[in-house]
Amino acid sequence: MSKPCVSRLNFSVEMATNGHSGYPLKWFKDQNAARHAYECAICLEVLKDPVQVRDCGHQFCALCIDDILKTEVSDAMPMIFEDHAARRMIQQLEVNCCNEGCSWQGCLSSLLQGHQNSCTFLIRSGDNVHQLDVGKLEQKLETLMLKVSTLEKK
């Protein structure tokens, strides 16, 4: 008895918004190439921790397909395996830093392993990381300086 193709499994667009999506397409310099070669059929983002279905070759993010398979009740579950080749290729794709105002560019692995944690366009407070909006901070500083100047004149 052959295993079913994953594309025949029941899932909806709502399942794709489960918070377990891949890498956002907007990070990638060549979004069309990234989408064409490495798009997860569930979350429609670039594959994160890619897995492949042995019988049909479809690729998915590991967490996306795990969520789908948890909801399936079937004796004939598809055989999936980690797709190390796809992971290596995706890690080498050229990306831009995802933080507004940052001009850093490099491969995805460099972004994830180093730059993302050291980007100066992030504000860190405790366990929370917030994007730094330099323009808004400059406006706020100008407003505060004007208020100080006004108070000093009184």
Stockholm file with secondary structure:
# STOCKHOLM 1.0

chainA/1-154         MSKPCVSRLNFSVEMATNGHSGYPLKWFKDQNAARHAYECAICLEVLKDPVQVRDCGHQFCALCIDDILKTEVSDAMPMIFEDHAARRMIQQLEVNCCNEGCSWQGCLSSLLQGHQNSCTFLIRSGDNVHQLDVGKLEQKLETLMLKVSTLEKK
#=GR chainA/1-154 SS CCCCCGGGSCCCHHHHTSSCCCBCGGGBSSHHHHHHHHBCTTTCSBCSSEEEETTTCCEEEHHHHHHHHHHCCCSSCCCEEECHHHHHHHHTSEEECSSTTCCCEEEHHHIIIIIHHHCTTEEEETTEEEECCHHHHHHHHHHHHHHHHHHHHC
#=GC SS_cons         CCCCCGGGSCCCHHHHTSSCCCBCGGGBSSHHHHHHHHBCTTTCSBCSSEEEETTTCCEEEHHHHHHHHHHCCCSSCCCEEECHHHHHHHHTSEEECSSTTCCCEEEHHHIIIIIHHHCTTEEEETTEEEECCHHHHHHHHHHHHHHHHHHHHC
//
